[in-house]
């Protein structure tokens, strides 16, 4: 009996020793370049379902394995993050992954972003001259082999919302009153620029050049405004700075409008549901004193601005480059040290595809059943769900 136990113990030690040698051999072969390192070959993102509180980001990470055999020993981990102007928008990850031999494997990820990340991004976008740098980081790591590869993809997203406030077109301002002259004023130009930006409001400083063609003064007692984006009221208010425009004179009337940042997440939902398109509507009105013409003080429409704003944040809308007043330029993936990828995802073929539930299809000599594992964030803002079917 004692002899049998000694034989079993010796056999177990031999097996452990062999496994240790195999592990060290694999690690050594990887270190000297005999075995290639799996790397991230491409990342594709798209917006999924969105509701009043969360935005779904559907991602597909393409992992390239240059080896003629699948990689599962020690497990592979993918970590993923999306930032816009250094504002962390989404994070996620998967553990215990296996990739197929000699080719690309597609790993789906579904990440949910809290919409309260939109106001901080918006502030950075405006303060940066309506420019956003989208950064996608995806890293693959092997616990067994101790190597990590971090390609970074950057994309520039630009809008020109403020441009809708600028016009040199002469427009008559008419009043539907029997005693009012026609026109009562001429609007010669409008202009706007971003003002103060805080956590609560985004101000727009506007100016109107008004000309009085009449022989008597025209007094303006109040200017009001309403800002709507996809029928979401973003701001409204009045300014009580009165001005009197003398006969034959040109006067600049100024008003500061404010977007309430707390409404941005509500607007964001409509923007995505409308295929990243926003209809901006800004209406200005004035109270004009017609007493010098024998009338009363009346409210008239001073100006109405309508503008279409389009974005293509992940660069995957039909048409490629976007349209309207949002312009995007795609960046080039720039792998960091150790990456063996050129940043271009090759269409997956054969056994390099992944099944809809996120499990890579195993080859003849392997069995892979990876389970999605959430990667926690520092601030608890985002959670990771299983891959979408």
C-alpha positions in Angstrom: 0.0 0.0 0.0 2.8 2.4 0.9 4.5 1.5 -2.3 1.4 2.4 -4.3 1.1 5.8 -2.6 4.7 6.5 -3.3 4.2 5.7 -7.0 1.1 7.9 -7.2 2.9 10.8 -5.5 5.8 10.4 -7.9 3.5 10.4 -10.9 1.7 13.5 -9.7 5.0 15.3 -9.2 6.1 14.3 -12.7 2.8 15.6 -14.2 3.2 18.9 -12.3 6.8 19.2 -13.5 5.9 18.5 -17.1 3.1 21.1 -16.9 5.6 23.6 -15.4 8.1 22.9 -18.2 5.4 23.3 -20.8 4.2 26.6 -19.3 7.8 27.9 -19.0 8.5 26.8 -22.5 5.4 28.6 -23.9 6.4 31.7 -22.0 9.9 31.5 -23.2 8.9 30.8 -26.8 6.6 33.9 -26.6 9.4 36.0 -25.2 11.8 35.2 -27.9 9.3 35.5 -30.7 8.8 31.9 -31.6 5.2 32.1 -30.7 3.3 35.2 -31.9 1.3 37.4 -29.6 -2.4 37.8 -30.1 -3.2 41.5 -30.8 -6.2 43.7 -31.3 -6.6 44.1 -35.1 -9.6 46.4 -35.0 -12.4 47.9 -33.0 -15.9 48.7 -34.4 -18.4 50.6 -32.3 -22.1 51.5 -32.9 -24.8 53.0 -30.7 -27.5 50.5 -29.7 -30.7 51.1 -27.8 -31.0 54.3 -25.8 -33.5 55.4 -23.2 -33.8 58.4 -20.8 -31.0 57.1 -18.5 -28.6 54.9 -20.5 -27.0 54.6 -23.9 -26.0 51.2 -25.2 -22.7 51.0 -27.1 -22.3 47.8 -29.1 -18.6 47.0 -29.8 -16.9 44.3 -31.8 -13.2 43.8 -31.0 -11.2 41.8 -33.6 -8.4 39.8 -32.1 -5.7 38.4 -34.4 -3.9 35.2 -33.5 -0.8 34.6 -35.7 -0.2 31.1 -34.4 -1.4 27.9 -36.0 -3.1 26.9 -32.8 -5.8 28.4 -30.5 -4.8 30.4 -27.5 -6.5 29.6 -24.2 -3.9 28.7 -21.7 -3.9 31.2 -18.8 -6.9 33.0 -20.3 -7.1 36.2 -22.3 -8.5 39.4 -21.0 -9.8 42.3 -23.1 -10.2 45.7 -21.5 -12.0 48.5 -23.4 -12.6 52.2 -22.9 -14.2 55.1 -24.8 -13.3 58.7 -24.0 -14.4 62.0 -25.6 -12.1 64.9 -24.9 -10.7 62.9 -21.9 -14.2 62.4 -20.5 -14.6 58.7 -19.8 -17.8 57.7 -21.5 -17.8 53.9 -21.4 -15.6 51.1 -20.0 -16.0 47.3 -20.2 -14.1 44.1 -20.6 -14.2 40.3 -20.9 -12.2 37.6 -19.3 -11.4 34.0 -19.9 -11.5 34.3 -23.7 -10.1 31.9 -26.2 -9.1 32.8 -29.7 -9.0 30.5 -32.7 -5.9 29.5 -34.7 -4.4 31.5 -37.5 -6.8 34.3 -38.0 -9.2 36.8 -36.5 -11.7 36.2 -33.8 -14.5 38.7 -33.2 -15.3 39.4 -29.6 -18.6 41.3 -29.0 -19.0 43.6 -26.1 -22.1 45.5 -24.9 -21.5 48.5 -22.6 -24.1 50.7 -21.0 -23.3 54.4 -20.5 -25.1 56.6 -18.1 -26.5 59.6 -19.9 -25.3 61.9 -17.1 -21.9 61.7 -18.8 -23.3 63.9 -21.6 -23.2 67.3 -19.9 -19.5 67.0 -18.9 -18.7 66.0 -22.5 -20.8 68.8 -23.9 -19.0 71.4 -21.8 -15.6 70.1 -23.1 -16.9 70.1 -26.6 -18.0 73.8 -26.5 -14.9 74.9 -24.6 -12.8 73.2 -27.3 -14.4 75.2 -30.1 -17.0 72.5 -30.9 -14.3 69.9 -31.4 -14.2 66.5 -29.8 -11.4 63.9 -29.9 -12.9 60.4 -29.6 -10.4 57.9 -28.2 -11.0 54.2 -28.2 -8.6 52.1 -26.2 -8.7 48.3 -26.4 -6.1 46.1 -24.7 -5.5 42.3 -24.7 -3.6 40.7 -21.9 -2.5 37.1 -21.2 -2.0 36.3 -17.5 0.1 33.3 -18.4 2.5 35.0 -20.8 2.4 38.4 -19.1 2.1 40.5 -22.3 -0.3 43.3 -23.1 -1.0 45.2 -26.3 -2.8 48.5 -26.4 -3.8 49.9 -29.8 -5.4 53.3 -29.6 -7.8 54.7 -32.2 -8.6 58.4 -32.4 -11.2 60.2 -34.3 -12.0 63.9 -34.6 -15.7 65.0 -34.4 -16.5 68.6 -35.2 -19.8 70.6 -35.2 -20.7 74.2 -36.0 -23.8 74.9 -34.0 -22.8 78.5 -33.3 -22.6 79.2 -37.1 -26.4 79.1 -37.3 -26.5 82.4 -35.4 -24.5 84.3 -38.0 -26.2 86.0 -40.9 -25.6 89.1 -43.1 -29.0 88.9 -44.8 -31.2 92.0 -44.6 -34.7 91.2 -43.4 -37.6 93.5 -42.9 -39.4 93.3 -39.5 -43.1 93.8 -40.0 -45.9 94.4 -37.5 -49.5 93.4 -38.1 -50.9 96.7 -36.6 -52.8 99.3 -38.6 -50.8 102.2 -37.2 -47.4 100.5 -37.6 -45.1 101.5 -40.5 -44.1 98.8 -43.0 -41.5 97.7 -42.1 -41.1 99.0 -38.6 -37.3 98.0 -38.6 -34.7 96.3 -40.7 -32.6 93.4 -39.3 -29.3 93.9 -41.1 -27.3 91.1 -39.5 -27.1 88.6 -36.6 -24.1 87.1 -34.9 -23.5 84.7 -32.0 -20.6 83.4 -30.0 -20.2 81.0 -27.1 -20.2 82.8 -23.8 -19.6 81.6 -20.3 -19.9 77.8 -19.7 -20.6 76.3 -16.3 -21.9 73.0 -15.0 -25.4 74.5 -15.1 -25.6 76.6 -18.2 -24.0 77.2 -21.6 -24.3 80.8 -22.6 -24.5 82.2 -26.2 -23.9 85.9 -26.7 -26.0 87.2 -29.6 -26.1 90.6 -31.4 -28.6 92.1 -33.8 -28.0 95.1 -36.0 -31.3 96.9 -36.4 -31.9 99.9 -38.7 -34.8 102.3 -38.3 -36.0 103.6 -41.7 -38.8 105.7 -40.2 -38.9 109.4 -39.3 -39.7 108.7 -35.7 -37.8 106.7 -33.0 -38.5 103.1 -32.3 -38.1 101.8 -28.8 -37.4 98.2 -27.8 -38.1 97.4 -24.2 -37.4 93.6 -24.1 -35.8 90.8 -26.1 -36.9 87.2 -25.4 -35.7 83.9 -26.8 -36.5 80.2 -26.8 -34.0 77.4 -27.8 -35.3 74.0 -28.9 -33.3 71.0 -30.1 -35.4 68.2 -31.5 -38.4 69.8 -29.8 -36.7 69.6 -26.4 -36.7 73.1 -24.8 -33.1 73.8 -23.9 -33.5 77.3 -22.7 -35.8 80.3 -22.6 -35.7 83.8 -21.1 -35.8 87.5 -21.6 -33.5 90.5 -21.3 -34.9 93.9 -20.2 -32.2 96.1 -21.6 -34.2 98.7 -23.5 -32.9 100.6 -26.5 -34.3 103.4 -28.6 -33.3 103.5 -32.3 -33.3 107.0 -33.7 -34.6 107.7 -37.2 -32.2 106.6 -39.9 -29.8 105.1 -37.3 -28.3 101.6 -37.0 -28.2 100.1 -33.5 -26.7 96.9 -32.2 -28.9 95.2 -29.7 -27.3 92.4 -27.6 -28.8 89.5 -25.7 -27.3 86.6 -23.8 -29.1 83.3 -24.1 -28.5 80.2 -22.0 -28.8 76.5 -22.6 -29.7 74.6 -19.5 -27.1 71.7 -19.3 -29.5 69.6 -17.2 -31.6 69.1 -20.3 -28.7 67.8 -22.4 -29.2 64.1 -21.6 -32.8 64.4 -22.7 -31.7 66.0 -25.9 -29.0 63.3 -26.4 -31.7 60.6 -26.5 -33.5 62.3 -29.3 -30.2 62.9 -31.1 -29.4 59.2 -31.2 -33.0 58.1 -32.0 -32.9 60.5 -34.9 -29.8 58.9 -36.3 -27.4 61.5 -34.7 -29.4 64.4 -36.2 -30.6 67.5 -34.4 -33.0 70.2 -35.6 -31.9 73.4 -33.8 -34.6 76.1 -33.5 -33.9 79.4 -31.9 -36.7 82.1 -31.8 -36.1 85.7 -30.8 -38.8 88.2 -30.1 -38.9 91.8 -29.1 -41.4 94.1 -27.4 -41.6 97.3 -29.5 -43.2 100.6 -28.4 -45.4 101.9 -31.1 -46.6 104.9 -29.1 -44.8 107.4 -31.5 -47.0 105.9 -34.3 -50.2 106.1 -32.2 -50.1 102.5 -31.1 -49.3 100.3 -28.1 -46.4 98.1 -27.1 -46.5 94.9 -29.1 -44.6 91.6 -29.3 -43.0 90.9 -32.6 -40.8 88.1 -33.9 -37.3 89.5 -34.3 -35.5 86.5 -35.8 -35.9 82.7 -36.2 -32.9 80.4 -36.6 -33.2 76.9 -37.9 -30.2 74.6 -38.4 -29.6 70.9 -38.9 -26.8 69.4 -36.8 -25.5 66.0 -37.7 -22.7 63.9 -36.1 -21.0 60.6 -36.9 -19.3 59.9 -33.7 -18.0 56.4 -34.4 -17.7 57.0 -38.2 -20.1 54.3 -39.3 -23.1 56.2 -40.6 -24.1 55.6 -44.2 -22.2 58.0 -46.5 -19.0 57.8 -44.4 -18.1 61.4 -43.8 -21.4 62.7 -42.3 -23.3 65.7 -43.6 -24.9 69.0 -42.5 -23.0 71.0 -40.0 -21.2 68.2 -38.2 -18.0 67.2 -39.9 -15.8 64.3 -38.9 -12.3 63.2 -39.9 -11.3 59.6 -39.1 -8.1 59.1 -37.3 -5.6 56.3 -37.9 -5.3 53.4 -35.3 -1.9 53.8 -33.6 -0.8 50.6 -31.9 1.4 51.1 -28.9 4.5 49.2 -28.0 4.3 45.5 -28.8 1.3 45.5 -31.1 1.6 43.3 -34.1 -1.4 44.8 -35.9 -1.6 47.4 -38.6 -4.9 48.6 -37.2 -7.0 47.2 -40.0 -9.5 44.5 -39.2 -9.4 41.6 -41.7 -12.8 39.9 -42.5 -13.0 36.8 -40.4 -13.2 33.5 -42.2 -13.6 29.9 -41.4 -13.1 29.0 -37.7 -12.1 32.6 -36.9 -15.7 33.8 -36.4 -17.5 34.2 -33.1 -20.9 32.8 -32.2 -23.7 35.4 -31.4 -23.3 34.8 -27.6 -19.7 35.9 -27.7 -18.1 32.5 -27.6 -15.4 31.9 -30.2 -16.1 28.9 -32.3 -13.6 26.2 -31.3 -11.5 24.3 -33.7 -11.1 20.6 -33.8 -8.7 20.5 -30.9 -10.1 23.0 -28.6 -13.2 23.9 -26.6 -13.9 27.5 -25.7 -16.7 28.6 -23.4 -15.8 32.2 -22.3 -18.1 33.9 -20.0 -18.6 37.7 -20.1 -17.2 39.2 -16.9 -17.9 42.9 -16.0 -14.8 45.1 -15.5 -15.7 47.6 -12.7 -14.9 51.2 -13.2 -13.4 53.6 -10.6 -16.5 55.7 -10.3 -19.1 53.0 -10.8 -20.7 54.9 -13.6 -20.8 52.1 -16.2 -21.8 48.5 -16.1 -21.1 45.8 -18.6 -23.8 43.5 -19.9 -23.5 40.3 -21.9 -23.1 40.5 -25.6 -26.1 41.3 -27.7 -27.5 38.5 -29.9 
